[in-house]
Amino acid sequence: MMKKYTGLSTRCVHSGELADAQGSPHTPLYNTTTFAFSSTADLLDVVEGRKPGNLYTRYGLNPTIRSLEEKLAAIEESEAALAFSSGMAAEAALFLTHGKQGIICIGDAYGGTLELLSSQLPSLGITTNFLLGNEVEQLPALLKKSASLVFFETPTNPALEIFNIRQLSEIAHANGALVAVDNTFASPVNQRPLALGADFVVHSATKYLGGHSDITAGALLGAQSLLEPVRGWRKNLGQMIAPETAFLLARSVRTLVLRVERQNITAAAIAHAMQSHPRVARVLYPGLPDFPNHAIAAEQMTGFGGMLTIDIGETREATSKIVDKFRLFAIAPSLGGVESLATQPVTTTHHGLSAEERHRRGITDGMIRLSVGLEEATDLIADLHQALA
Ligand SMILES: Cc1ncc(COP(=O)(O)O)c(C=O)c1O
């Protein structure tokens, strides 16, 4: 029986950890593919689900993976959790299980998610529809045409758009649909979508949960009854997280609160510094009081995150020149690690879209997305100043 700790930091450190006969204070790495039983009766108890236990790693029945999943469930305050080999694996398994009657994606989303939803799932006969932030009022009508799953990111990539989780969940539920929120950008430190009414949380654990740019992993959280059918897809699509990765991810989650709280503070300092820079046309950061939907962010988030986007309002080439001058920010996609990264959405996450589609989504040539790491704020601000000079 899982012990319940009230403090998030305590849950990050202690939840899910297995008592170890050798005295390890945390769950050891069981780099094992199969587990032995003392009798056929014992084996059948696990195979037939009468007893929890370890059996075969691809099924998730491995102590390191089960321990990680208990920790992940505890930090998102979820009944259950499934760990995956990547964030995309988690999304794909969710969509294949609960999106068969149609999926509606609200707002901008990660490029891989958009590719899966716009071309790959429709090729299997799954209907997908898309509503941008300024089209959300069409949701009830679209839901009535039949959709079983509403999916969105909040904050979104790269414009940090904020969606009202509680309100959208109420609309979806009133129309018989489930709601999945990609909580990758916020992390469980800043936002708990399940407590706000969502049915699922999905994570690219590659980002803040992993936190060191050295793990590719994913997670899906929600009620046991909703995750049980997803488990079957994960098993037979072979999407299981490797035990080594599960071990590293649990290690990282133990410091999640410290890292994200510091990233929140540094990102806010950078956002304020960039607001007064003459070369910066706009700063997109949910923590700024004049940011659209700041009030909703303030209500549903406990921190505003380590991601921000500056828009210098210039051409793609002029913007690339600035990016190329960074000395501390590395030019790289991805986010959530200890090292700060800068990326031009037009050259990475939104590179595949036409200029018209980028315009429709509010993605400009002058945008630079910053993932704030754990360096000193003064050093990062100095790097931005010298690049913008
Ligand atoms: C918001 C978001 N969701 C999902 C994904 C996919 O995660 P992964 O790369 O772990 O498959 C990403 C990756 O960049 C992301 O940024």
The ligand as a Tripos MOL2 file, in Angstrom:
@<TRIPOS>MOLECULE
LIG
   16    16     1     0     0
SMALL
NO_CHARGES

@<TRIPOS>ATOM
      1 C1          5.0860   19.2440  -25.3250 C.3       1 LIG1
      2 C2          5.6720   17.9730  -25.8510 C.ar      1 LIG1
      3 N1          4.9410   16.8440  -25.8210 N.ar      1 LIG1
      4 C3          5.4220   15.6840  -26.2930 C.ar      1 LIG1
      5 C4          6.6890   15.5950  -26.8460 C.ar      1 LIG1
      6 C5          7.1870   14.2780  -27.3440 C.3       1 LIG1
      7 O1          8.0710   13.7450  -26.4020 O.3       1 LIG1
      8 P1          9.2750   12.7210  -26.7270 P.3       1 LIG1
      9 O2         10.3060   13.4560  -27.5260 O.co2     1 LIG1
     10 O3          9.7420   12.2970  -25.3680 O.co2     1 LIG1
     11 O4          8.6720   11.5850  -27.4950 O.co2     1 LIG1
     12 C6          7.4950   16.7240  -26.8800 C.ar      1 LIG1
     13 C7          8.8490   16.6610  -27.4520 C.2       1 LIG1
     14 O5          9.5010   17.6430  -27.7290 O.2       1 LIG1
     15 C8          6.9730   17.9490  -26.3750 C.ar      1 LIG1
     16 O6          7.6990   19.0890  -26.3910 O.3       1 LIG1
@<TRIPOS>BOND
     1     1     2 1
     2     2     3 ar
     3     2    15 ar
     4     3     4 ar
     5     4     5 ar
     6     5     6 1
     7     5    12 ar
     8     6     7 1
     9     7     8 1
    10     8     9 2
    11     8    10 1
    12     8    11 1
    13    12    13 1
    14    12    15 ar
    15    13    14 2
    16    15    16 1
@<TRIPOS>SUBSTRUCTURE
     1 LIG1         1 GROUP 0 **** ****
